[in-house]
Amino acid sequence: MHDRPMDRDDRLLDVDELADYLAVPVKTLYAWRYRREGPPGFRVGRHLRYRWRDIQQWIEQQIDATAGSVSVSPRSVGRRR
């Protein structure tokens, strides 16, 4: 049997690595997990892990969810009130 290198999609990140990647505090990740708002994670014993492909999918969902919520018209840019 051949040992194949782990696919990037199969890579597991710990809480510190994900916090660094998303540029958010570790505490935020735990809060998101408690509120079921962040990327899905799972326990390996006592340790929380995140699968790379789940993180990427979650990020895409965040982008899709916000893509339609912000609209800037050319007339409103730079206009003072």
Gaussian input, Z-matrix of N, CA and C with variables (Angstrom, degrees):
# hf/3-21g

backbone

0 1
 N
 C     1     B1
 C     2     B2     1     A1
 N     3     B3     2     A2     1     D1
 C     4     B4     3     A3     2     D2
 C     5     B5     4     A4     3     D3
 N     6     B6     5     A5     4     D4
 C     7     B7     6     A6     5     D5
 C     8     B8     7     A7     6     D6
 N     9     B9     8     A8     7     D7
 C    10    B10     9     A9     8     D8
 C    11    B11    10    A10     9     D9
 N    12    B12    11    A11    10    D10
 C    13    B13    12    A12    11    D11
 C    14    B14    13    A13    12    D12
 N    15    B15    14    A14    13    D13
 C    16    B16    15    A15    14    D14
 C    17    B17    16    A16    15    D15
 N    18    B18    17    A17    16    D16
 C    19    B19    18    A18    17    D17
 C    20    B20    19    A19    18    D18
 N    21    B21    20    A20    19    D19
 C    22    B22    21    A21    20    D20
 C    23    B23    22    A22    21    D21
 N    24    B24    23    A23    22    D22
 C    25    B25    24    A24    23    D23
 C    26    B26    25    A25    24    D24
 N    27    B27    26    A26    25    D25
 C    28    B28    27    A27    26    D26
 C    29    B29    28    A28    27    D27
 N    30    B30    29    A29    28    D28
 C    31    B31    30    A30    29    D29
 C    32    B32    31    A31    30    D30
 N    33    B33    32    A32    31    D31
 C    34    B34    33    A33    32    D32
 C    35    B35    34    A34    33    D33
 N    36    B36    35    A35    34    D34
 C    37    B37    36    A36    35    D35
 C    38    B38    37    A37    36    D36
 N    39    B39    38    A38    37    D37
 C    40    B40    39    A39    38    D38
 C    41    B41    40    A40    39    D39
 N    42    B42    41    A41    40    D40
 C    43    B43    42    A42    41    D41
 C    44    B44    43    A43    42    D42
 N    45    B45    44    A44    43    D43
 C    46    B46    45    A45    44    D44
 C    47    B47    46    A46    45    D45
 N    48    B48    47    A47    46    D46
 C    49    B49    48    A48    47    D47
 C    50    B50    49    A49    48    D48
 N    51    B51    50    A50    49    D49
 C    52    B52    51    A51    50    D50
 C    53    B53    52    A52    51    D51
 N    54    B54    53    A53    52    D52
 C    55    B55    54    A54    53    D53
 C    56    B56    55    A55    54    D54
 N    57    B57    56    A56    55    D55
 C    58    B58    57    A57    56    D56
 C    59    B59    58    A58    57    D57
 N    60    B60    59    A59    58    D58
 C    61    B61    60    A60    59    D59
 C    62    B62    61    A61    60    D60
 N    63    B63    62    A62    61    D61
 C    64    B64    63    A63    62    D62
 C    65    B65    64    A64    63    D63
 N    66    B66    65    A65    64    D64
 C    67    B67    66    A66    65    D65
 C    68    B68    67    A67    66    D66
 N    69    B69    68    A68    67    D67
 C    70    B70    69    A69    68    D68
 C    71    B71    70    A70    69    D69
 N    72    B72    71    A71    70    D70
 C    73    B73    72    A72    71    D71
 C    74    B74    73    A73    72    D72
 N    75    B75    74    A74    73    D73
 C    76    B76    75    A75    74    D74
 C    77    B77    76    A76    75    D75
 N    78    B78    77    A77    76    D76
 C    79    B79    78    A78    77    D77
 C    80    B80    79    A79    78    D78
 N    81    B81    80    A80    79    D79
 C    82    B82    81    A81    80    D80
 C    83    B83    82    A82    81    D81
 N    84    B84    83    A83    82    D82
 C    85    B85    84    A84    83    D83
 C    86    B86    85    A85    84    D84
 N    87    B87    86    A86    85    D85
 C    88    B88    87    A87    86    D86
 C    89    B89    88    A88    87    D87
 N    90    B90    89    A89    88    D88
 C    91    B91    90    A90    89    D89
 C    92    B92    91    A91    90    D90
 N    93    B93    92    A92    91    D91
 C    94    B94    93    A93    92    D92
 C    95    B95    94    A94    93    D93
 N    96    B96    95    A95    94    D94
 C    97    B97    96    A96    95    D95
 C    98    B98    97    A97    96    D96
 N    99    B99    98    A98    97    D97
 C   100   B100    99    A99    98    D98
 C   101   B101   100   A100    99    D99
 N   102   B102   101   A101   100   D100
 C   103   B103   102   A102   101   D101
 C   104   B104   103   A103   102   D102
 N   105   B105   104   A104   103   D103
 C   106   B106   105   A105   104   D104
 C   107   B107   106   A106   105   D105
 N   108   B108   107   A107   106   D106
 C   109   B109   108   A108   107   D107
 C   110   B110   109   A109   108   D108
 N   111   B111   110   A110   109   D109
 C   112   B112   111   A111   110   D110
 C   113   B113   112   A112   111   D111
 N   114   B114   113   A113   112   D112
 C   115   B115   114   A114   113   D113
 C   116   B116   115   A115   114   D114
 N   117   B117   116   A116   115   D115
 C   118   B118   117   A117   116   D116
 C   119   B119   118   A118   117   D117
 N   120   B120   119   A119   118   D118
 C   121   B121   120   A120   119   D119
 C   122   B122   121   A121   120   D120
 N   123   B123   122   A122   121   D121
 C   124   B124   123   A123   122   D122
 C   125   B125   124   A124   123   D123
 N   126   B126   125   A125   124   D124
 C   127   B127   126   A126   125   D125
 C   128   B128   127   A127   126   D126
 N   129   B129   128   A128   127   D127
 C   130   B130   129   A129   128   D128
 C   131   B131   130   A130   129   D129
 N   132   B132   131   A131   130   D130
 C   133   B133   132   A132   131   D131
 C   134   B134   133   A133   132   D132
 N   135   B135   134   A134   133   D133
 C   136   B136   135   A135   134   D134
 C   137   B137   136   A136   135   D135
 N   138   B138   137   A137   136   D136
 C   139   B139   138   A138   137   D137
 C   140   B140   139   A139   138   D138
 N   141   B141   140   A140   139   D139
 C   142   B142   141   A141   140   D140
 C   143   B143   142   A142   141   D141
 N   144   B144   143   A143   142   D142
 C   145   B145   144   A144   143   D143
 C   146   B146   145   A145   144   D144
 N   147   B147   146   A146   145   D145
 C   148   B148   147   A147   146   D146
 C   149   B149   148   A148   147   D147
 N   150   B150   149   A149   148   D148
 C   151   B151   150   A150   149   D149
 C   152   B152   151   A151   150   D150
 N   153   B153   152   A152   151   D151
 C   154   B154   153   A153   152   D152
 C   155   B155   154   A154   153   D153
 N   156   B156   155   A155   154   D154
 C   157   B157   156   A156   155   D155
 C   158   B158   157   A157   156   D156
 N   159   B159   158   A158   157   D157
 C   160   B160   159   A159   158   D158
 C   161   B161   160   A160   159   D159
 N   162   B162   161   A161   160   D160
 C   163   B163   162   A162   161   D161
 C   164   B164   163   A163   162   D162
 N   165   B165   164   A164   163   D163
 C   166   B166   165   A165   164   D164
 C   167   B167   166   A166   165   D165
 N   168   B168   167   A167   166   D166
 C   169   B169   168   A168   167   D167
 C   170   B170   169   A169   168   D168
 N   171   B171   170   A170   169   D169
 C   172   B172   171   A171   170   D170
 C   173   B173   172   A172   171   D171
 N   174   B174   173   A173   172   D172
 C   175   B175   174   A174   173   D173
 C   176   B176   175   A175   174   D174
 N   177   B177   176   A176   175   D175
 C   178   B178   177   A177   176   D176
 C   179   B179   178   A178   177   D177
 N   180   B180   179   A179   178   D178
 C   181   B181   180   A180   179   D179
 C   182   B182   181   A181   180   D180
 N   183   B183   182   A182   181   D181
 C   184   B184   183   A183   182   D182
 C   185   B185   184   A184   183   D183
 N   186   B186   185   A185   184   D184
 C   187   B187   186   A186   185   D185
 C   188   B188   187   A187   186   D186
 N   189   B189   188   A188   187   D187
 C   190   B190   189   A189   188   D188
 C   191   B191   190   A190   189   D189
 N   192   B192   191   A191   190   D190
 C   193   B193   192   A192   191   D191
 C   194   B194   193   A193   192   D192
 N   195   B195   194   A194   193   D193
 C   196   B196   195   A195   194   D194
 C   197   B197   196   A196   195   D195
 N   198   B198   197   A197   196   D196
 C   199   B199   198   A198   197   D197
 C   200   B200   199   A199   198   D198
 N   201   B201   200   A200   199   D199
 C   202   B202   201   A201   200   D200
 C   203   B203   202   A202   201   D201
 N   204   B204   203   A203   202   D202
 C   205   B205   204   A204   203   D203
 C   206   B206   205   A205   204   D204
 N   207   B207   206   A206   205   D205
 C   208   B208   207   A207   206   D206
 C   209   B209   208   A208   207   D207
 N   210   B210   209   A209   208   D208
 C   211   B211   210   A210   209   D209
 C   212   B212   211   A211   210   D210
 N   213   B213   212   A212   211   D211
 C   214   B214   213   A213   212   D212
 C   215   B215   214   A214   213   D213
 N   216   B216   215   A215   214   D214
 C   217   B217   216   A216   215   D215
 C   218   B218   217   A217   216   D216
 N   219   B219   218   A218   217   D217
 C   220   B220   219   A219   218   D218
 C   221   B221   220   A220   219   D219
 N   222   B222   221   A221   220   D220
 C   223   B223   222   A222   221   D221
 C   224   B224   223   A223   222   D222
 N   225   B225   224   A224   223   D223
 C   226   B226   225   A225   224   D224
 C   227   B227   226   A226   225   D225
 N   228   B228   227   A227   226   D226
 C   229   B229   228   A228   227   D227
 C   230   B230   229   A229   228   D228
 N   231   B231   230   A230   229   D229
 C   232   B232   231   A231   230   D230
 C   233   B233   232   A232   231   D231
 N   234   B234   233   A233   232   D232
 C   235   B235   234   A234   233   D233
 C   236   B236   235   A235   234   D234
 N   237   B237   236   A236   235   D235
 C   238   B238   237   A237   236   D236
 C   239   B239   238   A238   237   D237
 N   240   B240   239   A239   238   D238
 C   241   B241   240   A240   239   D239
 C   242   B242   241   A241   240   D240

   B1=1.4394
   B2=1.5290
   B3=1.3344
   B4=1.4631
   B5=1.5090
   B6=1.3094
   B7=1.4619
   B8=1.5109
   B9=1.3200
   B10=1.4632
   B11=1.5202
   B12=1.3100
   B13=1.4650
   B14=1.5222
   B15=1.2901
   B16=1.4556
   B17=1.5247
   B18=1.3202
   B19=1.4570
   B20=1.5173
   B21=1.3064
   B22=1.4648
   B23=1.5303
   B24=1.3388
   B25=1.4622
   B26=1.5215
   B27=1.3259
   B28=1.4627
   B29=1.5256
   B30=1.3032
   B31=1.4644
   B32=1.5220
   B33=1.3195
   B34=1.4543
   B35=1.5167
   B36=1.3257
   B37=1.4593
   B38=1.5110
   B39=1.3163
   B40=1.4592
   B41=1.5300
   B42=1.3106
   B43=1.4640
   B44=1.5263
   B45=1.3020
   B46=1.4730
   B47=1.5271
   B48=1.3364
   B49=1.4643
   B50=1.5276
   B51=1.3355
   B52=1.4639
   B53=1.5232
   B54=1.3191
   B55=1.4669
   B56=1.5306
   B57=1.3201
   B58=1.4622
   B59=1.5275
   B60=1.3148
   B61=1.4632
   B62=1.5279
   B63=1.3329
   B64=1.4618
   B65=1.5290
   B66=1.3283
   B67=1.4693
   B68=1.5309
   B69=1.3383
   B70=1.4605
   B71=1.5234
   B72=1.3240
   B73=1.4649
   B74=1.5290
   B75=1.3115
   B76=1.4599
   B77=1.5274
   B78=1.3082
   B79=1.4641
   B80=1.5277
   B81=1.3278
   B82=1.4600
   B83=1.5237
   B84=1.3304
   B85=1.4641
   B86=1.5213
   B87=1.3285
   B88=1.4621
   B89=1.5295
   B90=1.3249
   B91=1.4679
   B92=1.5275
   B93=1.3365
   B94=1.4596
   B95=1.5266
   B96=1.3317
   B97=1.4697
   B98=1.5241
   B99=1.3146
   B100=1.4640
   B101=1.5299
   B102=1.3503
   B103=1.4710
   B104=1.5265
   B105=1.3373
   B106=1.4742
   B107=1.5320
   B108=1.3217
   B109=1.4696
   B110=1.5237
   B111=1.2900
   B112=1.4538
   B113=1.5092
   B114=1.3240
   B115=1.4585
   B116=1.5311
   B117=1.3305
   B118=1.4642
   B119=1.5276
   B120=1.3042
   B121=1.4542
   B122=1.5103
   B123=1.3007
   B124=1.4539
   B125=1.5201
   B126=1.2978
   B127=1.4589
   B128=1.5179
   B129=1.3104
   B130=1.4586
   B131=1.5215
   B132=1.3210
   B133=1.4553
   B134=1.5211
   B135=1.3080
   B136=1.4676
   B137=1.5210
   B138=1.3087
   B139=1.4616
   B140=1.5223
   B141=1.3295
   B142=1.4550
   B143=1.5239
   B144=1.3189
   B145=1.4604
   B146=1.5189
   B147=1.3340
   B148=1.4618
   B149=1.5184
   B150=1.3225
   B151=1.4582
   B152=1.5232
   B153=1.3250
   B154=1.4567
   B155=1.5270
   B156=1.3223
   B157=1.4736
   B158=1.5220
   B159=1.3509
   B160=1.4613
   B161=1.5295
   B162=1.3211
   B163=1.4676
   B164=1.5261
   B165=1.3357
   B166=1.4586
   B167=1.5281
   B168=1.3199
   B169=1.4598
   B170=1.5248
   B171=1.3233
   B172=1.4550
   B173=1.5309
   B174=1.3219
   B175=1.4603
   B176=1.5297
   B177=1.3165
   B178=1.4662
   B179=1.5260
   B180=1.3222
   B181=1.4626
   B182=1.5230
   B183=1.3324
   B184=1.4615
   B185=1.5251
   B186=1.3178
   B187=1.4657
   B188=1.5175
   B189=1.3376
   B190=1.4635
   B191=1.5224
   B192=1.3185
   B193=1.4633
   B194=1.5250
   B195=1.3162
   B196=1.4627
   B197=1.5183
   B198=1.3255
   B199=1.4681
   B200=1.5220
   B201=1.3129
   B202=1.4527
   B203=1.5080
   B204=1.3237
   B205=1.4642
   B206=1.5194
   B207=1.3019
   B208=1.4560
   B209=1.5214
   B210=1.3131
   B211=1.4568
   B212=1.5154
   B213=1.2895
   B214=1.4598
   B215=1.5091
   B216=1.3069
   B217=1.4620
   B218=1.5219
   B219=1.3175
   B220=1.4621
   B221=1.5275
   B222=1.3268
   B223=1.4670
   B224=1.5246
   B225=1.3379
   B226=1.4528
   B227=1.5342
   B228=1.2985
   B229=1.4609
   B230=1.5222
   B231=1.3099
   B232=1.4362
   B233=1.5228
   B234=1.3025
   B235=1.4688
   B236=1.5266
   B237=1.2960
   B238=1.4717
   B239=1.5034
   B240=1.3190
   B241=1.4726
   B242=1.4902
   A1=108.35
   A2=115.81
   A3=120.94
   A4=110.38
   A5=114.27
   A6=119.20
   A7=107.94
   A8=116.17
   A9=118.64
   A10=108.66
   A11=116.14
   A12=117.76
   A13=110.18
   A14=115.75
   A15=120.89
   A16=109.69
   A17=114.67
   A18=120.21
   A19=109.17
   A20=116.48
   A21=119.99
   A22=110.34
   A23=117.03
   A24=120.58
   A25=112.58
   A26=117.10
   A27=121.63
   A28=112.77
   A29=117.04
   A30=121.47
   A31=110.66
   A32=116.20
   A33=121.76
   A34=109.50
   A35=115.53
   A36=121.48
   A37=108.85
   A38=115.80
   A39=119.10
   A40=108.50
   A41=116.45
   A42=121.47
   A43=111.40
   A44=117.66
   A45=120.60
   A46=111.37
   A47=116.67
   A48=119.78
   A49=111.31
   A50=116.36
   A51=119.12
   A52=111.26
   A53=116.77
   A54=120.20
   A55=110.34
   A56=117.02
   A57=120.83
   A58=110.80
   A59=117.11
   A60=121.34
   A61=111.69
   A62=116.58
   A63=120.65
   A64=112.90
   A65=116.49
   A66=122.52
   A67=110.87
   A68=115.29
   A69=122.17
   A70=108.10
   A71=117.42
   A72=119.31
   A73=111.79
   A74=116.55
   A75=121.92
   A76=109.91
   A77=116.42
   A78=121.31
   A79=111.72
   A80=117.24
   A81=121.62
   A82=110.76
   A83=117.19
   A84=120.00
   A85=111.40
   A86=116.82
   A87=119.57
   A88=111.29
   A89=117.04
   A90=120.37
   A91=110.35
   A92=117.10
   A93=120.35
   A94=110.68
   A95=116.07
   A96=120.03
   A97=109.78
   A98=117.33
   A99=121.92
   A100=110.65
   A101=116.49
   A102=121.57
   A103=112.33
   A104=116.97
   A105=123.44
   A106=111.42
   A107=115.80
   A108=121.85
   A109=112.95
   A110=118.25
   A111=121.51
   A112=112.78
   A113=115.61
   A114=119.41
   A115=110.09
   A116=117.02
   A117=119.25
   A118=111.27
   A119=114.93
   A120=121.00
   A121=108.99
   A122=116.02
   A123=120.63
   A124=109.39
   A125=115.40
   A126=121.41
   A127=111.16
   A128=115.00
   A129=123.07
   A130=103.54
   A131=115.07
   A132=119.47
   A133=108.45
   A134=116.73
   A135=121.08
   A136=112.73
   A137=116.81
   A138=121.07
   A139=111.55
   A140=115.73
   A141=122.28
   A142=108.88
   A143=115.70
   A144=121.26
   A145=109.94
   A146=114.40
   A147=122.49
   A148=107.99
   A149=116.52
   A150=120.95
   A151=108.54
   A152=116.05
   A153=122.49
   A154=111.77
   A155=118.27
   A156=120.21
   A157=111.35
   A158=117.83
   A159=120.88
   A160=111.04
   A161=115.88
   A162=120.79
   A163=109.90
   A164=116.52
   A165=120.57
   A166=111.20
   A167=116.71
   A168=120.57
   A169=110.74
   A170=117.15
   A171=121.58
   A172=110.92
   A173=116.59
   A174=120.78
   A175=109.90
   A176=117.82
   A177=121.25
   A178=110.84
   A179=117.36
   A180=121.02
   A181=111.12
   A182=116.86
   A183=120.62
   A184=110.40
   A185=116.36
   A186=121.03
   A187=110.08
   A188=117.03
   A189=121.30
   A190=111.10
   A191=117.25
   A192=121.31
   A193=111.86
   A194=117.17
   A195=120.15
   A196=112.95
   A197=117.88
   A198=120.79
   A199=111.80
   A200=117.94
   A201=120.23
   A202=114.00
   A203=117.58
   A204=119.44
   A205=113.57
   A206=118.43
   A207=121.09
   A208=108.22
   A209=115.22
   A210=117.25
   A211=108.29
   A212=114.53
   A213=121.25
   A214=106.73
   A215=115.25
   A216=118.43
   A217=108.22
   A218=117.00
   A219=119.43
   A220=112.02
   A221=117.33
   A222=120.54
   A223=112.61
   A224=116.36
   A225=118.64
   A226=113.07
   A227=117.78
   A228=121.06
   A229=108.79
   A230=115.98
   A231=121.39
   A232=114.70
   A233=117.48
   A234=120.70
   A235=109.57
   A236=116.61
   A237=121.34
   A238=108.97
   A239=114.70
   A240=120.12
   A241=110.30
   D1=137.28
   D2=-179.18
   D3=-92.90
   D4=137.10
   D5=172.59
   D6=-86.81
   D7=118.35
   D8=177.96
   D9=-99.86
   D10=145.76
   D11=177.43
   D12=-63.26
   D13=149.23
   D14=-179.20
   D15=-65.19
   D16=130.35
   D17=173.74
   D18=-61.21
   D19=149.98
   D20=176.24
   D21=-59.87
   D22=-37.09
   D23=179.38
   D24=-64.63
   D25=-25.25
   D26=-179.43
   D27=-88.39
   D28=-7.60
   D29=-176.36
   D30=-61.99
   D31=140.91
   D32=177.38
   D33=-106.73
   D34=135.22
   D35=176.80
   D36=-110.83
   D37=145.50
   D38=172.96
   D39=-90.06
   D40=178.01
   D41=-175.38
   D42=-61.77
   D43=-41.66
   D44=-179.40
   D45=-64.57
   D46=-42.32
   D47=179.61
   D48=-64.53
   D49=-41.87
   D50=179.77
   D51=-68.14
   D52=-39.95
   D53=177.53
   D54=-60.44
   D55=-43.15
   D56=177.14
   D57=-62.91
   D58=-44.65
   D59=-178.27
   D60=-62.45
   D61=-43.81
   D62=-178.36
   D63=-86.24
   D64=-7.24
   D65=-178.56
   D66=58.05
   D67=47.17
   D68=175.61
   D69=-130.57
   D70=156.54
   D71=176.83
   D72=-67.03
   D73=150.62
   D74=176.22
   D75=-55.95
   D76=-39.11
   D77=179.32
   D78=-57.05
   D79=-35.98
   D80=177.71
   D81=-63.90
   D82=-41.57
   D83=178.45
   D84=-60.87
   D85=-42.40
   D86=178.41
   D87=-66.43
   D88=-37.05
   D89=177.31
   D90=-65.91
   D91=-44.02
   D92=177.31
   D93=-60.68
   D94=-41.31
   D95=-179.30
   D96=-63.39
   D97=-43.05
   D98=179.66
   D99=-61.42
   D100=-39.86
   D101=-178.73
   D102=-89.87
   D103=1.64
   D104=-178.86
   D105=56.91
   D106=43.65
   D107=-179.18
   D108=-108.42
   D109=-26.36
   D110=-173.63
   D111=-91.53
   D112=-171.85
   D113=178.11
   D114=-63.58
   D115=146.78
   D116=-179.10
   D117=-67.62
   D118=134.42
   D119=176.99
   D120=-125.65
   D121=170.70
   D122=178.50
   D123=-148.33
   D124=160.72
   D125=-178.26
   D126=-93.35
   D127=137.24
   D128=168.65
   D129=-117.67
   D130=94.31
   D131=-170.13
   D132=66.39
   D133=-123.67
   D134=178.36
   D135=-89.79
   D136=-4.36
   D137=-171.18
   D138=-99.05
   D139=135.55
   D140=178.59
   D141=-89.29
   D142=131.65
   D143=179.70
   D144=-130.91
   D145=153.06
   D146=178.22
   D147=-126.85
   D148=135.13
   D149=178.03
   D150=-86.97
   D151=133.53
   D152=-174.85
   D153=-53.31
   D154=-45.44
   D155=-177.29
   D156=-65.54
   D157=-31.82
   D158=176.57
   D159=-68.49
   D160=-37.26
   D161=177.74
   D162=-64.00
   D163=-46.75
   D164=-179.77
   D165=-62.41
   D166=-40.59
   D167=178.55
   D168=-64.87
   D169=-41.60
   D170=178.73
   D171=-63.12
   D172=-42.14
   D173=178.50
   D174=-61.82
   D175=-44.49
   D176=177.93
   D177=-59.67
   D178=-40.65
   D179=177.91
   D180=-63.21
   D181=-38.43
   D182=178.55
   D183=-65.72
   D184=-41.02
   D185=178.80
   D186=-64.88
   D187=-46.44
   D188=179.74
   D189=-61.85
   D190=-39.72
   D191=-177.87
   D192=-67.88
   D193=-31.94
   D194=-177.57
   D195=-95.88
   D196=-13.37
   D197=-176.28
   D198=-60.37
   D199=-39.38
   D200=-178.45
   D201=-89.51
   D202=-8.10
   D203=-174.46
   D204=-87.42
   D205=-16.50
   D206=-179.11
   D207=-114.13
   D208=120.01
   D209=175.54
   D210=-128.56
   D211=131.05
   D212=179.45
   D213=-123.79
   D214=120.46
   D215=177.36
   D216=-92.88
   D217=151.38
   D218=-179.52
   D219=-59.04
   D220=-29.96
   D221=-179.95
   D222=-69.99
   D223=-30.10
   D224=-175.69
   D225=-85.32
   D226=-15.59
   D227=-178.68
   D228=-73.56
   D229=125.31
   D230=177.60
   D231=81.08
   D232=-1.68
   D233=-179.29
   D234=-77.48
   D235=135.55
   D236=176.98
   D237=-100.05
   D238=149.06
   D239=178.15
   D240=-105.75

